[in-house]
Amino acid sequence: MRKIVLLCAAGMSTSLLVNKMKAAAADEGYECDIAAFPVATAKDHADADIILLGPQVRFAKGKVQGEVPGKIVQDIDMQAYGTMNGKKVIAQVKKALGDA
């Protein structure tokens, strides 16, 4: 089971996207745990398989990478975020993790 962490300004704005991603993953039979947290907690999620940054915190990518060395840290596709396209974000995760 993959652990996917989304980081945003306060951990709340991505909650709708998390729900859409969970639904898309379930439809595809992709076993994963998905949760959203504030970007300030990045170092607490070093056990994640991938960390995704919301558009409003992508400026912090270098800092996050420094706090979770060796982990995959990516920006969420802005269009997918804006349209809350959980299926597209799951596809991004699967590609990044080699699960596609």
N, C-alpha and C positions, 0 to 999 in steps of 0.2 A: 504494500500500500504506500502510495506517494503522499508526502506531506507538502502542501502548497500554502505559502503564507503571502498574503497581500498586505502591503504597508501603505498607509495614507496619512493624512495630516492628523486625524484623531481616531482612526479605526472605525469610523461610522459610515463615511461616504461610500465605502466599497461593500457594505453589507448586502446591498441589492445585487451587486455583481457576484458576490460569493454565492448567493442563492441560485442565480442563473447558471453559474459554473457547476454547482452541485447537481442541478437538474440535467445539464448537458452531459456531465460525467456519468451519471446514472443511466442515461439513455444509451451511452456508448459502452456501458459495462466497465468503465475505467475506475478502478478502486483508488480513491484518494480522500485525504482529509484536507479541507480547505477552511481557512479562517483569516480574518482581517484584524489588524492591530495598528496602533499608532507607530509612525516611523521611529519615534524615540525609543521604542522597545526592540529595535532590530537585533541587538546583541543577544536577546533572550531567545532568538529563533534559529540558532546555529544548527539545530537538528532538522531543519526543513530541507527538502530536496531542492526546492526552488523558492526564491523570494521575488515577488513581483511588486513593482512600485507604481502607485497611481500617478497620473499626470501631474497632480499638484505637488508631488514630492520627488519627482525624478531628478531634481537638482541635487538631491542627497545621495545619488547612486554611489559616488566614490567613497563617501563616509560609510554607507551601509556595507559595501564590499570590504572595507577595512575592518569592520566589526564582525563579519562572518567570512573569514578567509577561506577560499577554496569552494565556496558555495556559488551556485548560479544565481545571479541577480540581474533581472531584466526589467525594462519599462513595459508596462501594459500598453499594447497598441492603443493609441489615442482614439481612433475611430471605434474600436471594439469597446473601449471604456465608455465613450460618449453614448453609444447605442445600447450599452449593457448586454453585449453579445457574448454570453457565457460560452457558447460553442466555439467561437473564434479564439477566446482566451485559453480554453482547454486545448485547442489545437496548437497554440503557441507553446504551452507547457509540454505537451507530448513531444513536439519537435525538439525543444530545448533539452529534454531529458532522454531523447532517443527512444521514446515509447511509441512513436508514430507508426 
